[in-house]
């Protein structure tokens, strides 16, 4: 559907233009579909090559979400259809989705021109993947960000194995294991957001872009955009950062030991007096044990990898992981039947065999890696 992403250009005072791409599925909280990816990616390529385009704005339709994540219900449906036909291999649409999603994420990370991502409302999973690579990441007082894949039998992908490792201390692994939601102040502390603006001021920002004289030089435009957003930043008192306030507790809970050492400490948080820590501990305890083991393994393996190498590794693992039973069960329980009572394959992380996780890392393609050209 061509209207799944709204594409337009914003004229500016100097005659140059900003590209503007809006995810347009507000009823689904702008969940990122393959159709959306295929609409945005070539346009970003065209705007990158157009000397009249000085930057790009990326946002979501509606007032509830920038992007609630990848369209996992579509993957679930494709996998169910393949299994009904007696096929056990990953459908082509699954491989296409992850390859093209990760290519899009990488393009944003390496884009030659400024990218302003307006991360209002729900920003989760694949939405974080779109946002984190932008040069100018705006959050609002209503932003609610998370990597909640443990609740659907998956792991934080879309480069999560790269950017979670670069958060302060052990907070990245904590967020991966608990799916804890973070706010605007948390996002700035974690390095996921750069500017806090009120969502009501987005029209003012777009007007300021239009009335500014931009340069042909990209670095000068990055600096000018930073000053523009800085002048419009929200001066209201923000909700405190739980991630920052509980930093010492998180460091103690995660520690430097094995996952086996971490599990009982995370489970104990489900009884903590602090509501945010209690919710994090509860989500971990109800999440897929296989996801906990895989998330822990991914962050360890990717610790010193480049972004391109991380995305190549994630492609292999994601294709295999969504074909495992826990992914279908997690999506069923959370998004399809909505009974919130998943029947995971294992009762606890210590029951997950190392060979089961290792098998997810095996390449499942012929010839060169589908993302071999990422440099």
C-alpha positions as CSV (number, residue, x, y, z in Angstrom):
1,X,0.0,0.0,0.0
2,X,1.5,3.3,-1.1
3,X,-0.1,5.2,1.8
4,X,1.6,3.1,4.5
5,X,4.3,5.7,4.4
6,X,3.6,9.3,3.6
7,X,6.4,10.9,1.5
8,X,6.7,14.6,0.9
9,X,9.2,17.4,0.7
10,X,9.4,20.5,2.7
11,X,10.6,23.7,0.9
12,X,13.0,25.9,2.8
13,X,14.0,29.6,2.7
14,X,17.1,28.9,0.6
15,X,15.3,26.8,-2.1
16,X,16.7,23.6,-0.7
17,X,14.3,21.0,0.7
18,X,13.9,18.5,3.6
19,X,12.5,15.1,2.9
20,X,9.7,14.0,5.2
21,X,8.7,10.4,5.7
22,X,5.8,9.5,8.0
23,X,5.0,5.9,9.1
24,X,1.2,5.8,8.5
25,X,-0.4,3.0,10.3
26,X,-1.6,4.7,13.5
27,X,-4.2,2.0,14.4
28,X,-1.3,-0.5,14.6
29,X,0.9,2.1,16.4
30,X,2.8,2.4,13.2
31,X,4.2,-1.2,13.4
32,X,6.9,-1.5,10.8
33,X,5.9,-3.7,7.9
34,X,7.8,-5.0,4.9
35,X,5.7,-2.7,2.7
36,X,6.8,0.3,4.8
37,X,10.4,-0.7,4.6
38,X,10.2,-1.0,0.8
39,X,8.6,2.4,0.6
40,X,11.1,4.2,2.8
41,X,14.4,2.7,1.7
42,X,14.5,3.7,-1.9
43,X,13.2,7.2,-1.1
44,X,16.1,7.6,1.4
45,X,18.4,6.5,-1.3
46,X,17.0,9.1,-3.7
47,X,17.1,11.9,-1.1
48,X,20.7,11.0,-0.3
49,X,21.7,11.5,-4.0
50,X,19.6,14.7,-4.5
51,X,21.8,17.8,-3.9
52,X,18.6,19.8,-3.3
53,X,17.7,17.7,-0.2
54,X,19.5,18.9,2.9
55,X,18.1,16.5,5.5
56,X,15.2,14.1,6.3
57,X,12.5,14.1,8.9
58,X,11.2,10.7,10.1
59,X,8.1,10.5,12.2
60,X,4.9,8.5,12.8
61,X,1.2,9.3,12.2
62,X,-1.2,9.8,15.1
63,X,-0.4,11.0,18.6
64,X,0.2,7.6,20.3
65,X,3.4,6.2,18.7
66,X,6.4,6.7,16.5
67,X,6.7,3.0,15.9
68,X,5.7,0.1,18.3
69,X,8.1,-2.3,16.6
70,X,8.3,-4.7,13.7
71,X,5.1,-6.2,12.3
72,X,5.6,-9.5,14.0
73,X,2.0,-10.5,13.4
74,X,2.8,-10.7,9.7
75,X,5.8,-12.9,10.4
76,X,3.7,-15.1,12.6
77,X,1.0,-15.5,9.9
78,X,3.7,-16.4,7.3
79,X,5.3,-19.0,9.6
80,X,1.9,-20.5,10.4
81,X,1.0,-20.7,6.7
82,X,4.3,-22.4,5.9
83,X,3.8,-25.0,8.7
84,X,0.3,-25.7,7.6
85,X,1.8,-26.7,4.2
86,X,4.3,-29.0,6.0
87,X,7.3,-26.7,5.5
88,X,9.8,-26.2,8.3
89,X,12.2,-23.8,6.7
90,X,11.9,-20.1,7.0
91,X,9.5,-18.5,4.5
92,X,11.2,-16.1,2.0
93,X,9.1,-13.2,3.5
94,X,10.8,-13.8,6.9
95,X,14.3,-13.6,5.3
96,X,13.3,-10.6,3.2
97,X,11.9,-8.7,6.2
98,X,15.0,-9.0,8.3
99,X,17.4,-8.3,5.5
100,X,15.6,-5.2,4.3
101,X,14.8,-4.0,7.9
102,X,18.5,-4.2,8.9
103,X,19.6,-2.6,5.6
104,X,17.2,0.3,6.4
105,X,18.5,0.6,10.0
106,X,22.1,0.6,8.6
107,X,21.3,3.3,6.0
108,X,20.0,5.6,8.8
109,X,23.1,5.0,10.9
110,X,25.3,5.9,8.0
111,X,23.2,8.5,6.2
112,X,25.3,11.3,4.8
113,X,22.7,14.0,5.6
114,X,21.0,15.0,8.9
115,X,18.1,12.7,9.9
116,X,15.7,14.1,12.5
117,X,13.7,11.3,14.1
118,X,10.6,12.4,16.1
119,X,10.3,9.6,18.7
120,X,7.0,10.6,20.4
121,X,4.9,8.1,22.3
122,X,5.6,4.4,21.9
123,X,9.0,3.6,20.5
124,X,9.8,-0.1,20.9
125,X,11.7,-2.8,19.2
126,X,12.0,-2.0,15.5
127,X,11.0,1.5,16.2
128,X,14.1,1.9,18.3
129,X,16.1,0.4,15.4
130,X,14.8,3.2,13.1
131,X,15.4,5.9,15.7
132,X,18.7,5.1,17.3
133,X,20.8,5.7,14.1
134,X,19.4,9.1,13.4
135,X,21.7,12.1,13.8
136,X,19.1,14.1,15.7
137,X,16.8,12.0,18.0
138,X,13.9,13.8,19.6
139,X,12.0,12.4,22.5
140,X,8.9,13.9,24.2
141,X,7.6,13.8,27.7
142,X,5.2,11.1,26.5
143,X,7.9,8.9,25.0
144,X,7.9,5.3,26.2
145,X,10.8,3.3,24.9
146,X,11.6,-0.4,25.3
147,X,13.2,-3.5,23.8
148,X,10.4,-5.9,24.9
149,X,11.3,-8.9,22.8
150,X,11.7,-11.3,25.8
151,X,7.9,-11.2,26.1
152,X,7.5,-12.6,22.5
153,X,10.2,-15.2,22.6
154,X,12.7,-13.1,20.6
155,X,15.7,-11.0,21.6
156,X,16.6,-7.3,21.0
157,X,17.7,-7.1,17.4
158,X,17.7,-4.2,14.9
159,X,21.2,-3.5,16.1
160,X,20.3,-3.9,19.8
161,X,23.3,-6.2,20.2
162,X,25.4,-3.2,19.2
163,X,23.7,-0.2,20.9
164,X,22.7,-1.9,24.2
165,X,26.4,-2.8,24.7
166,X,27.2,1.0,24.5
167,X,24.8,2.1,27.2
168,X,26.2,3.1,30.7
169,X,27.4,0.3,32.8
170,X,25.3,-2.9,32.6
171,X,22.0,-1.0,31.8
172,X,21.9,-2.4,28.3
173,X,21.8,-6.0,29.4
174,X,19.3,-5.1,32.1
175,X,16.9,-3.6,29.5
176,X,17.4,-6.6,27.2
177,X,16.5,-9.1,29.9
178,X,13.6,-7.2,31.5
179,X,12.0,-5.3,28.6
180,X,11.8,-2.4,31.0
181,X,10.1,0.8,29.6
182,X,12.1,4.0,29.8
183,X,11.1,7.6,29.5
184,X,12.6,10.7,27.9
185,X,15.1,11.4,30.7
186,X,16.1,7.7,30.6
187,X,16.6,7.9,26.8
188,X,19.0,10.8,27.2
189,X,20.9,9.1,30.0
190,X,21.2,5.9,27.9
191,X,22.3,7.7,24.7
192,X,19.1,6.9,22.8
193,X,17.8,10.5,22.6
194,X,19.4,13.9,22.0
195,X,16.6,16.5,22.5
196,X,13.4,16.6,24.5
197,X,10.7,18.6,22.9
198,X,6.9,18.8,23.4
199,X,5.0,16.9,20.8
200,X,2.8,20.0,20.4
201,X,5.9,21.9,19.1
202,X,6.5,19.6,16.1
203,X,4.6,22.0,13.8
204,X,6.9,24.8,15.1
205,X,9.9,22.7,14.4
206,X,8.8,22.0,10.8
207,X,8.1,25.7,10.3
208,X,11.6,26.5,11.6
209,X,13.1,24.1,9.2
210,X,11.2,25.8,6.4
211,X,12.2,29.3,7.4
212,X,15.9,28.5,7.8
213,X,18.6,29.0,5.2
214,X,20.5,25.7,4.9
215,X,23.9,25.0,3.4
216,X,25.2,22.6,0.8
217,X,27.6,21.2,3.4
218,X,26.1,18.4,5.5
219,X,28.2,19.0,8.7
220,X,27.2,22.7,8.8
221,X,23.5,21.6,8.4
222,X,23.9,19.1,11.3
223,X,25.2,21.9,13.5
224,X,22.5,24.3,12.5
225,X,19.8,21.7,13.1
226,X,21.2,21.0,16.6
227,X,21.1,24.7,17.4
228,X,17.5,24.9,16.1
229,X,16.3,22.0,18.2
230,X,18.2,23.2,21.2
231,X,16.5,26.5,21.1
232,X,13.1,24.8,21.1
233,X,13.8,22.2,23.8
234,X,11.2,21.6,26.5
235,X,12.0,23.6,29.6
236,X,9.4,21.8,31.8
237,X,10.6,19.5,34.5
238,X,10.7,15.9,33.2
239,X,9.8,12.8,34.9
240,X,12.9,11.5,36.7
241,X,15.1,8.9,35.0
242,X,14.6,5.5,36.8
243,X,17.5,4.1,34.8
244,X,19.8,6.7,36.2
245,X,18.2,6.7,39.7
246,X,18.5,2.9,39.9
247,X,21.9,2.6,38.2
248,X,23.7,1.3,41.3
249,X,21.0,-1.3,41.9
250,X,21.1,-2.4,38.2
251,X,24.9,-2.7,38.4
252,X,24.6,-4.9,41.5
253,X,21.8,-7.1,40.0
254,X,23.5,-7.7,36.7
255,X,27.0,-7.8,38.0
256,X,29.8,-9.5,36.0
257,X,28.9,-13.2,36.4
258,X,27.0,-15.7,34.4
259,X,23.3,-15.6,33.5
260,X,22.8,-18.2,36.2
261,X,24.1,-15.7,38.7
262,X,21.8,-12.9,37.4
263,X,18.5,-14.9,37.2
264,X,17.7,-15.1,41.0
265,X,18.6,-11.4,41.5
266,X,16.3,-10.4,38.6
267,X,13.5,-12.6,39.9
268,X,13.8,-11.0,43.4
269,X,13.1,-7.6,41.8
270,X,9.5,-8.8,41.2
271,X,9.0,-8.2,45.0
272,X,10.9,-4.9,45.1
273,X,9.3,-1.8,46.7
274,X,10.1,0.3,43.7
275,X,7.4,0.0,41.0
276,X,9.7,0.3,38.0
277,X,12.1,-2.3,39.3
278,X,9.2,-4.5,40.3
279,X,7.7,-4.3,36.8
280,X,11.1,-5.1,35.3
281,X,11.5,-8.2,37.5
282,X,8.0,-9.4,36.8
283,X,8.5,-9.1,33.0
284,X,11.7,-11.0,33.2
285,X,10.0,-13.8,35.3
286,X,7.1,-14.1,32.8
287,X,9.3,-13.8,29.7
288,X,10.7,-16.6,27.6
289,X,13.6,-18.4,29.2
290,X,15.1,-19.1,25.8
291,X,15.0,-15.3,25.1
292,X,16.9,-14.6,28.2
293,X,19.7,-17.0,27.3
294,X,19.8,-15.8,23.7
295,X,19.9,-12.1,24.7
296,X,22.7,-12.7,27.1
297,X,24.7,-14.7,24.5
298,X,24.1,-12.1,21.8
299,X,25.4,-9.2,23.9
300,X,28.5,-11.2,24.9
301,X,29.3,-12.2,21.3
302,X,28.7,-8.8,19.9
303,X,30.6,-6.8,22.5
304,X,33.5,-5.8,20.3
305,X,31.8,-6.1,16.9
306,X,31.1,-3.3,14.4
307,X,27.5,-2.4,13.6
308,X,27.8,-4.1,10.2
309,X,29.0,-7.3,11.8
310,X,26.3,-7.1,14.4
311,X,23.6,-6.8,11.8
312,X,25.0,-9.8,9.9
313,X,25.0,-11.9,13.0
314,X,21.5,-10.7,13.9
315,X,20.2,-11.7,10.5
316,X,21.3,-15.3,11.0
317,X,20.0,-15.5,14.5
318,X,16.7,-13.7,13.9
319,X,15.7,-15.9,11.0
320,X,16.3,-19.0,13.1
321,X,14.8,-17.6,16.3
322,X,11.4,-16.7,14.7
323,X,11.2,-20.3,13.5
324,X,11.6,-21.6,17.0
325,X,8.4,-22.5,19.0
326,X,8.7,-19.7,21.6
327,X,8.4,-16.9,19.0
328,X,5.1,-18.2,17.7
329,X,3.8,-18.9,21.1
330,X,4.8,-15.5,22.4
331,X,3.1,-13.6,19.5
332,X,0.0,-15.8,19.9
333,X,-0.3,-15.0,23.7
334,X,0.5,-11.3,23.5
335,X,-0.9,-10.2,20.1
336,X,-3.2,-12.8,18.6
337,X,-5.2,-14.5,21.3
338,X,-4.1,-11.9,23.8
339,X,-4.5,-14.3,26.8
340,X,-1.1,-13.2,28.1
341,X,-0.4,-16.8,29.1
342,X,2.4,-18.1,27.0
343,X,3.5,-21.7,27.3
344,X,7.2,-21.5,26.9
345,X,9.3,-24.5,25.9
346,X,11.4,-24.2,29.1
347,X,10.5,-23.4,32.7
348,X,13.6,-21.5,33.4
349,X,16.8,-20.3,31.7
350,X,18.9,-23.1,33.2
351,X,16.8,-25.7,31.3
352,X,17.8,-24.2,27.9
353,X,20.6,-26.4,26.4
354,X,23.7,-24.6,25.1
355,X,23.4,-26.5,21.9
356,X,19.9,-25.1,21.3
357,X,21.2,-21.6,21.4
358,X,24.3,-22.4,19.4
359,X,22.2,-23.8,16.6
360,X,20.5,-20.4,16.2
361,X,23.9,-18.9,15.1
362,X,24.4,-21.3,12.2
363,X,24.1,-19.6,8.8
364,X,21.0,-20.7,6.9
365,X,21.7,-19.4,3.4
366,X,23.6,-20.4,0.3
367,X,26.5,-18.3,-1.1
368,X,27.5,-14.9,0.3
369,X,25.8,-13.4,3.4
370,X,22.7,-11.4,2.3
371,X,24.2,-8.4,4.2
372,X,27.8,-9.0,3.0
373,X,28.0,-5.6,1.4
374,X,27.5,-3.6,4.6
375,X,30.9,-2.2,5.4
